[in-house]
Amino acid sequence: MSRSVFNRFTAVLALIALMAFVPLTSQAQLRVDISGTGAQQFPVAIADFSGDPAGRLIAEVIRADLTRSGQLRRSTPLAHN
């Protein structure tokens, strides 16, 4: 029995020694290019959809998508009457 315990201990010790050679850090690169779309943004106004309570939520999703495109600037619908 003591020989079995010794073999297990030796195996665990060998595994720990092998793990010492495995790098624990990872490397990654991220590059983000932002080029001049902010100066050419066009104002856009999206009114809430009427007739359905979910219309306001749908309009918010559309507004957020268009704003994230970087090509359009959000404007209020009342400013364009």
C-alpha positions in Angstrom: 0.0 0.0 0.0 2.8 2.4 0.8 4.3 1.8 -2.6 0.9 2.8 -4.3 0.9 6.0 -2.3 4.5 6.7 -3.2 3.7 6.1 -6.9 0.7 8.5 -6.8 2.8 11.1 -5.0 5.5 10.8 -7.6 3.0 11.1 -10.4 1.5 14.3 -8.9 4.9 15.7 -8.3 5.9 15.0 -11.9 2.7 16.7 -13.1 3.4 19.8 -11.0 6.9 19.9 -12.4 5.6 19.7 -16.0 3.0 22.5 -15.3 5.9 24.8 -14.3 6.9 24.8 -18.0 3.5 25.7 -19.3 3.1 29.5 -19.7 0.2 30.9 -17.6 -0.2 34.1 -19.5 -1.8 34.6 -22.9 -1.1 37.3 -25.4 -3.5 39.1 -27.6 -3.4 42.1 -29.8 -6.3 44.5 -30.4 -6.2 47.3 -32.9 -9.0 49.8 -33.4 -8.8 52.3 -36.2 -11.1 55.3 -35.9 -11.0 57.6 -38.9 -12.9 60.8 -39.4 -16.6 59.7 -39.5 -17.4 62.0 -36.6 -16.9 65.1 -38.7 -19.3 63.9 -41.4 -22.2 62.8 -39.3 -25.7 63.7 -40.5 -28.4 64.5 -38.0 -31.3 62.0 -38.1 -34.6 62.0 -36.1 -36.5 58.8 -35.6 -40.0 59.3 -34.2 -41.7 56.7 -31.9 -43.9 54.3 -33.7 -47.5 54.9 -32.7 -50.4 52.5 -32.1 -48.4 50.0 -30.1 -46.8 50.2 -26.7 -43.7 48.5 -28.0 -43.3 51.2 -30.7 -41.1 53.3 -28.4 -38.8 50.4 -27.7 -38.5 49.6 -31.4 -37.7 53.2 -32.2 -35.0 53.2 -29.4 -33.3 50.2 -31.0 -33.3 51.8 -34.4 -31.9 55.0 -32.9 -29.1 53.2 -31.1 -28.2 51.1 -34.2 -28.0 54.2 -36.4 -26.0 56.1 -33.8 -23.5 53.2 -33.4 -22.9 53.2 -37.2 -20.9 56.4 -36.8 -22.5 57.9 -39.9 -25.5 59.5 -38.2 -26.0 61.8 -35.2 -29.1 61.5 -33.2 -31.5 64.4 -33.2 -34.9 64.9 -31.5 -38.0 64.7 -33.7 -39.3 68.0 -32.3 -36.3 69.9 -33.6 -37.3 69.3 -37.2 -41.0 70.5 -37.2 
